[in-house]
């Protein structure tokens, strides 16, 4: 959600934190065999989510993550896509005539991006290797909002004041329809962000006596460990809708269907999922799917929580695709800040908690999270960008659906909202942009990396590796967090599709490696991954 609130909400979370220590010795892993024990792993509750960590969950610990085969989906594009998220107001100004009260000196102000501008840049987005666009909310928004020390404007789209109007700063309904049409011409899908938890502070329903029961009226959220407050309290001071009211429920269903049918979008992104009861999601998602007229409507949701047990429960309650915030925090700690890769292995070992790991949407950063480069270790010039390249590679090869936030390819380094919402600069960092194009090309041309089953093949403090395999092909990804060149002899899995003497090629550098005596001797450069595919594979054309 693009809120006044994230910073305010996190402050409230931290003041009420309760630390949960969950310590276990993590073994060195080689093909499922335990070697010497290593460092203890410590996790914290979600209440300390802003303290740069995430909880660790007890579960099977057998050396290889329990990565479930993907469940059937109505369309392959659901699992095989690469999502790109351009925050419309901050992407490109294609129509200066709608620049009402634009003020780029105000970090939370309107900056002039619009739907026409986004349409003009579709070819750029496609050139990055993205196959879908996550479109920020289009509905008419509150112009200006003050609460406490916060002062901001509805540039993000999450303060709806007219559910059937288009935000005038973004354009008109014809612009939204044209954007979707032009994306479809390019073979791209569009996923529209919808806001069901709350309304903007000046929504007319608030003062309408006939709509009084459409709101919970229970005040702000004080105790973030109280499910009732989380689901019924005013998030950041925004009036909380009572989705359990039959009339309010019907209105939200009808409005969502209206936007889908009017714009022609291919899917929806659900904001603030954990702030609405699971009974709602069990009913709402299938009803919208059934009535949308689309056999392949894509639905993904935001559960802003670092505990995989919490996130997984929403998947079991009707939300097919969910942002993988637990993995995000671990990626930030390991790939970004140089902590032990054993934490990464331990996080992926919790995949057994999910009903379907192919329904996890991975992020490096987004509009509610600080930019990767703002938190990455940078002890020498260029270290942060090397770490970002490795994180990009990890995101495009690990299980799940990658969601890329605009500006990652430009090397933006803003911190928390609103400083992570810079105005897009399209040619700011050609090197990072080229790397993104390379890793999306690898994913888009490798079924193994798109939807193959994932199994860990190596884990130690500085090196982590996994295999992705379908019935027809296998691919490997190896990540190195050390500052000196190193080498690992990685045993092949017993049922590996790679045979003795087979040559594998690093899709990033073109270097070749041979399977010998059931092992792969992999030499690794500092902070540099290796992505291995059989020689001659189509995904190697850019190597």
VEXLUMMAR-849822 format. One line per 5 residues: number of its first residue (from 1); their letters; for each residue x, y, z of C-alpha. Coordinates in pm, whole numbers. Layout:
VEXLUMMAR-849822
NUM = a = X/Y/Z ~ ...
***
This chain:
VEXLUMMAR-849822
1 = xxxxx = 0/0/0 ~ 127/350/-75 ~ 21/514/250 ~ 80/808/470 ~ 143/543/697
6 = xxxxx = 418/303/650 ~ 662/498/859 ~ 393/574/1119 ~ 280/213/1127 ~ 630/82/1168
11 = xxxxx = 690/321/1455 ~ 387/179/1632 ~ 509/-173/1562 ~ 848/-111/1710 ~ 716/44/2030
16 = xxxxx = 513/-270/2100 ~ 769/-526/1991 ~ 806/-863/2152 ~ 1122/-1046/2067 ~ 1104/-1416/1991
21 = xxxxx = 1433/-1601/1995 ~ 1429/-1914/1788 ~ 1778/-2056/1791 ~ 1905/-2365/1614 ~ 2242/-2481/1490
26 = xxxxx = 2252/-2474/1111 ~ 2457/-2754/957 ~ 2678/-2733/652 ~ 2485/-2911/380 ~ 2619/-3128/102
31 = xxxxx = 2352/-3329/-84 ~ 2152/-3381/231 ~ 2443/-3495/448 ~ 2513/-3300/766 ~ 2868/-3184/826
36 = xxxxx = 2998/-2958/1103 ~ 2745/-2736/1284 ~ 2778/-2364/1232 ~ 2635/-2041/1369 ~ 2306/-2020/1558
41 = xxxxx = 2019/-1858/1369 ~ 1806/-1596/1539 ~ 1464/-1472/1429 ~ 1241/-1190/1552 ~ 871/-1134/1552
46 = xxxxx = 700/-923/1289 ~ 681/-643/1542 ~ 1052/-591/1482 ~ 1016/-612/1106 ~ 1171/-267/1072
51 = xxxxx = 1478/-382/1262 ~ 1622/-550/950 ~ 1538/-909/1027 ~ 1263/-1168/1000 ~ 1144/-1470/1197
56 = xxxxx = 1284/-1818/1165 ~ 1036/-2102/1170 ~ 1089/-2453/1298 ~ 1030/-2723/1039 ~ 1193/-3014/860
61 = xxxxx = 1569/-2972/843 ~ 1700/-3245/618 ~ 1951/-3060/410 ~ 1731/-2979/115 ~ 1435/-2739/124
66 = xxxxx = 1099/-2908/97 ~ 998/-2738/-228 ~ 655/-2861/-329 ~ 577/-2921/-695 ~ 363/-2637/-825
71 = xxxxx = -12/-2676/-814 ~ -209/-2651/-1139 ~ -272/-2293/-1249 ~ -525/-2178/-1507 ~ -249/-2035/-1727
76 = xxxxx = 127/-2085/-1757 ~ 181/-1710/-1769 ~ 82/-1690/-1402 ~ 398/-1870/-1291 ~ 628/-1788/-1582
81 = xxxxx = 589/-1409/-1591 ~ 830/-1134/-1495 ~ 633/-850/-1332 ~ 745/-486/-1354 ~ 599/-228/-1115
86 = xxxxx = 618/134/-1233 ~ 458/369/-980 ~ 259/570/-1234 ~ 308/918/-1084 ~ 686/870/-1070
91 = xxxxx = 749/700/-1404 ~ 696/930/-1703 ~ 498/1246/-1778 ~ 321/1191/-2109 ~ 50/1455/-2068
96 = xxxxx = 152/1788/-1908 ~ -211/1906/-1924 ~ -295/1699/-1612 ~ -9/1833/-1400 ~ -234/1989/-1136
101 = xxxxx = -37/2101/-831 ~ 269/1904/-938 ~ 558/1976/-704 ~ 871/1764/-737 ~ 1030/1945/-445
106 = xxxxx = 781/1773/-212 ~ 890/1409/-161 ~ 530/1296/-108 ~ 375/1523/-369 ~ 243/1470/-720
111 = xxxxx = 532/1452/-968 ~ 352/1435/-1302 ~ 371/1074/-1420 ~ 54/951/-1588 ~ -109/675/-1789
116 = xxxxx = -11/826/-2124 ~ 348/843/-2007 ~ 339/482/-1899 ~ 196/382/-2236 ~ 477/570/-2413
121 = xxxxx = 731/363/-2220 ~ 583/17/-2280 ~ 858/-68/-2527 ~ 1118/25/-2267 ~ 951/-200/-2010
126 = xxxxx = 932/-486/-2257 ~ 1298/-438/-2348 ~ 1388/-513/-1986 ~ 1238/-860/-2023 ~ 921/-786/-1827
131 = xxxxx = 613/-973/-1945 ~ 357/-815/-1709 ~ 296/-472/-1558 ~ 165/-418/-1207 ~ -36/-97/-1243
136 = xxxxx = -71/117/-930 ~ -430/213/-837 ~ -608/424/-1097 ~ -916/528/-894 ~ -963/894/-797
141 = xxxxx = -767/978/-482 ~ -762/1220/-192 ~ -559/1520/-299 ~ -385/1598/30 ~ -368/1431/372
146 = xxxxx = -224/1538/705 ~ -198/1319/1014 ~ 35/1398/1301 ~ 367/1510/1153 ~ 287/1353/818
151 = xxxxx = 188/1564/518 ~ 144/1398/180 ~ -54/1378/-140 ~ -237/1090/-309 ~ 29/1035/-575
156 = xxxxx = 36/661/-506 ~ -334/582/-551 ~ -414/415/-218 ~ -646/685/-71 ~ -958/633/-281
161 = xxxxx = -1226/900/-266 ~ -1427/792/-574 ~ -1435/422/-654 ~ -1569/482/-1004 ~ -1357/781/-1102
166 = xxxxx = -1009/795/-1258 ~ -746/997/-1073 ~ -722/1324/-1268 ~ -344/1338/-1232 ~ -319/1007/-1416
171 = xxxxx = -559/1082/-1699 ~ -895/944/-1808 ~ -1056/602/-1846 ~ -970/610/-2217 ~ -603/637/-2118
176 = xxxxx = -630/333/-1892 ~ -801/132/-2164 ~ -542/236/-2421 ~ -257/137/-2188 ~ -399/-212/-2148
181 = xxxxx = -469/-243/-2520 ~ -117/-134/-2614 ~ 35/-373/-2358 ~ -166/-659/-2505 ~ -42/-571/-2855
186 = xxxxx = 308/-627/-2722 ~ 218/-960/-2565 ~ 223/-818/-2212 ~ -27/-860/-1929 ~ -154/-588/-1693
191 = xxxxx = -231/-639/-1323 ~ -436/-363/-1157 ~ -382/-271/-792 ~ -714/-265/-599 ~ -771/-122/-251
196 = xxxxx = -1037/-299/-43 ~ -932/-234/316 ~ -999/138/357 ~ -1093/463/183 ~ -938/806/165
201 = xxxxx = -1013/1050/447 ~ -1249/1259/233 ~ -1450/978/75 ~ -1820/1078/66 ~ -1924/749/226
206 = xxxxx = -1771/865/555 ~ -2033/1137/603 ~ -2321/936/454 ~ -2551/815/737 ~ -2673/527/522
211 = xxxxx = -2313/401/498 ~ -2226/421/866 ~ -2232/42/902 ~ -1989/13/611 ~ -1708/111/849
216 = xxxxx = -1571/-46/1166 ~ -1528/273/1374 ~ -1280/109/1612 ~ -999/365/1600 ~ -636/316/1510
221 = xxxxx = -422/5/1546 ~ -230/13/1874 ~ -153/-354/1940 ~ -18/-515/1624 ~ -37/-857/1786
226 = xxxxx = -416/-824/1828 ~ -582/-975/1517 ~ -901/-781/1576 ~ -719/-448/1576 ~ -514/-542/1272
231 = xxxxx = -824/-640/1074 ~ -1069/-377/1201 ~ -856/-78/1300 ~ -787/230/1089 ~ -458/169/910
236 = xxxxx = -259/491/937 ~ -574/684/1026 ~ -759/578/709 ~ -1125/481/762 ~ -1147/101/775
241 = xxxxx = -1418/-62/565 ~ -1641/-330/720 ~ -1610/-597/455 ~ -1833/-823/666 ~ -2126/-589/595
246 = xxxxx = -2318/-752/305 ~ -2382/-421/127 ~ -2019/-311/160 ~ -1903/-653/44 ~ -2124/-640/-266
251 = xxxxx = -2004/-289/-344 ~ -1639/-399/-333 ~ -1705/-704/-551 ~ -1905/-503/-805 ~ -1647/-224/-817
256 = xxxxx = -1358/-467/-867 ~ -1545/-640/-1149 ~ -1624/-301/-1305 ~ -1257/-205/-1318 ~ -1160/-543/-1463
261 = xxxxx = -1423/-523/-1737 ~ -1382/-152/-1814 ~ -1004/-160/-1846 ~ -954/-516/-1972 ~ -678/-594/-1722
266 = xxxxx = -557/-952/-1681 ~ -528/-963/-1306 ~ -551/-779/-977 ~ -312/-705/-695 ~ -479/-697/-351
271 = xxxxx = -352/-431/-112 ~ -326/-475/267 ~ -448/-836/269 ~ -370/-906/636 ~ -593/-614/740
276 = xxxxx = -905/-793/614 ~ -1038/-1117/763 ~ -970/-1448/590 ~ -1344/-1518/562 ~ -1360/-1228/316
281 = xxxxx = -1079/-1363/98 ~ -1226/-1715/88 ~ -1543/-1566/-56 ~ -1419/-1264/-253 ~ -1143/-1420/-465
286 = xxxxx = -1345/-1709/-615 ~ -1647/-1484/-670 ~ -1445/-1225/-860 ~ -1277/-1497/-1064 ~ -1610/-1654/-1153
291 = xxxxx = -1782/-1329/-1246 ~ -1489/-1159/-1422 ~ -1542/-1346/-1746 ~ -1172/-1440/-1746 ~ -1073/-1805/-1710
296 = xxxxx = -718/-1700/-1626 ~ -765/-1399/-1396 ~ -442/-1355/-1198 ~ -473/-1262/-828 ~ -179/-1167/-607
301 = xxxxx = -190/-1019/-260 ~ 27/-824/-18 ~ 58/-974/330 ~ 309/-740/491 ~ 460/-990/732
306 = xxxxx = 799/-1155/771 ~ 677/-1487/914 ~ 616/-1756/648 ~ 352/-1922/867 ~ 143/-1606/852
311 = xxxxx = 190/-1555/477 ~ 121/-1922/397 ~ -212/-1917/577 ~ -352/-1662/333 ~ -258/-1885/42
316 = xxxxx = -461/-2161/204 ~ -747/-1913/240 ~ -791/-1820/-122 ~ -515/-1579/-229 ~ -323/-1772/-496
321 = xxxxx = -12/-1556/-524 ~ 146/-1373/-231 ~ 449/-1150/-195 ~ 733/-1342/-33 ~ 823/-1089/236
326 = xxxxx = 995/-1352/454 ~ 1243/-1426/173 ~ 1281/-1053/102 ~ 1415/-986/450 ~ 1657/-1279/427
331 = xxxxx = 1777/-1166/84 ~ 1842/-820/227 ~ 2038/-965/520 ~ 2247/-1209/314 ~ 2280/-1093/-46
336 = xxxxx = 2265/-729/59 ~ 2445/-711/391 ~ 2679/-1008/371 ~ 2538/-1225/650 ~ 2586/-1600/630
341 = xxxxx = 2422/-1781/340 ~ 2314/-2042/593 ~ 2030/-1803/674 ~ 1925/-1816/310 ~ 1927/-2194/316
346 = xxxxx = 1729/-2199/636 ~ 1468/-1961/496 ~ 1421/-2174/182 ~ 1401/-2485/399 ~ 1072/-2341/526
351 = xxxxx = 911/-2374/184 ~ 727/-2680/312 ~ 498/-2439/498 ~ 346/-2315/173 ~ 72/-2486/-21
356 = xxxxx = 240/-2382/-347 ~ 582/-2216/-369 ~ 526/-2127/-733 ~ 263/-1887/-597 ~ 521/-1673/-414
361 = xxxxx = 609/-1335/-564 ~ 967/-1234/-490 ~ 1084/-875/-445 ~ 1418/-701/-402 ~ 1242/-379/-305
366 = xxxxx = 920/-189/-380 ~ 729/129/-295 ~ 681/20/68 ~ 1038/-102/121 ~ 1371/82/115
371 = xxxxx = 1569/44/-205 ~ 1813/-247/-202 ~ 2109/-13/-248 ~ 2005/196/53 ~ 2060/-99/288
376 = xxxxx = 2329/-298/102 ~ 2681/-321/236 ~ 2914/-87/48 ~ 3260/-115/205 ~ 3441/-45/-124
381 = xxxxx = 3338/146/-438 ~ 3095/-60/-642 ~ 3023/-325/-377 ~ 2659/-226/-349 ~ 2601/-265/-722
386 = xxxxx = 2779/-601/-730 ~ 2549/-715/-452 ~ 2248/-580/-641 ~ 2347/-770/-955 ~ 2374/-1090/-755
391 = xxxxx = 2035/-1022/-594 ~ 1880/-962/-939 ~ 2024/-1294/-1053 ~ 1893/-1471/-746 ~ 1545/-1325/-798
396 = xxxxx = 1532/-1443/-1160 ~ 1647/-1797/-1081 ~ 1486/-1880/-744 ~ 1137/-2040/-721 ~ 842/-1806/-747
401 = xxxxx = 743/-1510/-965 ~ 981/-1210/-974 ~ 835/-861/-927 ~ 1076/-583/-1024 ~ 1027/-230/-889
406 = xxxxx = 1094/46/-1140 ~ 1433/211/-1097 ~ 1609/-97/-966 ~ 1772/-116/-1310 ~ 1863/253/-1274
411 = xxxxx = 2050/201/-947 ~ 1816/411/-732 ~ 1908/409/-364 ~ 1627/592/-182 ~ 1539/481/171
416 = xxxxx = 1193/450/319 ~ 873/590/165 ~ 860/845/6 ~ 1233/857/-71 ~ 1211/521/-249
421 = xxxxx = 976/677/-506 ~ 1220/868/-722 ~ 1129/1008/-1065 ~ 1239/753/-1320 ~ 1562/813/-1513
426 = xxxxx = 1569/566/-1801 ~ 1938/575/-1896 ~ 2083/638/-1553 ~ 2280/312/-1520 ~ 2339/121/-1847
431 = xxxxx = 2541/-149/-1670 ~ 2262/-244/-1426 ~ 2002/-220/-1701 ~ 2208/-456/-1919 ~ 2241/-702/-1631
436 = xxxxx = 1867/-699/-1573 ~ 1807/-768/-1941 ~ 2050/-1058/-1928 ~ 1897/-1228/-1623 ~ 1538/-1180/-1742
441 = xxxxx = 1641/-1330/-2077 ~ 1780/-1634/-1896 ~ 1459/-1680/-1699 ~ 1228/-1618/-1993 ~ 1409/-1880/-2200
446 = xxxxx = 1453/-2148/-1934 ~ 1146/-2347/-1823 ~ 1358/-2482/-1538 ~ 1408/-2134/-1393 ~ 1050/-2035/-1467
451 = xxxxx = 873/-2319/-1292 ~ 1110/-2608/-1221 ~ 1123/-2782/-886 ~ 1396/-2635/-668 ~ 1642/-2837/-459
456 = xxxxx = 1938/-2716/-262 ~ 2272/-2866/-366 ~ 2521/-2666/-157 ~ 2518/-2448/151 ~ 2791/-2289/359
461 = xxxxx = 2861/-1943/500 ~ 2972/-1793/169 ~ 2829/-2015/-106 ~ 2474/-2122/-175 ~ 2354/-2327/-473
466 = xxxxx = 2035/-2487/-596 ~ 1903/-2692/-884 ~ 1584/-2615/-1077 ~ 1445/-2900/-1284 ~ 1144/-2983/-1498
471 = xxxxx = 1080/-3319/-1663 ~ 1284/-3202/-1961 ~ 1569/-2987/-1833 ~ 1780/-2888/-1534 ~ 1962/-2566/-1449
476 = xxxxx = 2187/-2464/-1160 ~ 2247/-2134/-983 ~ 2545/-2073/-752 ~ 2587/-1760/-538 ~ 2904/-1633/-371
481 = xxxxx = 2907/-1382/-84 ~ 3282/-1376/-24 ~ 3543/-1112/-106 ~ 3807/-1350/-243 ~ 3797/-1595/-535
486 = xxxxx = 3703/-1944/-423 ~ 3607/-2287/-553 ~ 3357/-2555/-460 ~ 3326/-2917/-572 ~ 2949/-2948/-584
491 = xxxxx = 2812/-3304/-596 ~ 2536/-3360/-850 ~ 2203/-3489/-724 ~ 2150/-3861/-761 ~ 1873/-3806/-1017
496 = xxxxx = 2040/-3512/-1190 ~ 1980/-3475/-1562 ~ 2346/-3381/-1606 ~ 2561/-3678/-1708 ~ 2928/-3752/-1659
501 = xxxxx = 3143/-3536/-1884 ~ 2862/-3295/-1971 ~ 2964/-2935/-2026 ~ 2766/-2662/-1850 ~ 2798/-2297/-1943
506 = xxxxx = 2766/-1992/-1716 ~ 2493/-1786/-1882 ~ 2641/-1468/-1732 ~ 3007/-1498/-1832 ~ 3022/-1776/-2093
511 = xxxxx = 3268/-1980/-1884 ~ 3244/-2358/-1918 ~ 3243/-2625/-1646 ~ 3242/-3003/-1681 ~ 3074/-3268/-1468
516 = xxxxx = 3352/-3502/-1353 ~ 3330/-3791/-1108 ~ 2974/-3689/-1020 ~ 3079/-3341/-917 ~ 3098/-2995/-1065
521 = xxxxx = 3413/-2798/-982 ~ 3293/-2438/-980 ~ 3533/-2144/-950 ~ 3370/-1829/-816 ~ 3470/-1464/-834
526 = xxxxx = 3398/-1229/-540 ~ 3030/-1139/-497 ~ 2953/-1294/-835 ~ 2696/-1563/-917 ~ 2718/-1843/-1173
531 = xxxxx = 2410/-1957/-1366 ~ 2466/-2293/-1534 ~ 2280/-2443/-1828 ~ 2370/-2725/-2068 ~ 2591/-2614/-2357
536 = xxxxx = 2373/-2519/-2651 ~ 2072/-2412/-2443 ~ 1870/-2128/-2598 ~ 1903/-1916/-2283 ~ 2280/-1889/-2344
541 = xxx = 2254/-1668/-2651 ~ 2339/-1355/-2453 ~ 2630/-1513/-2261
***
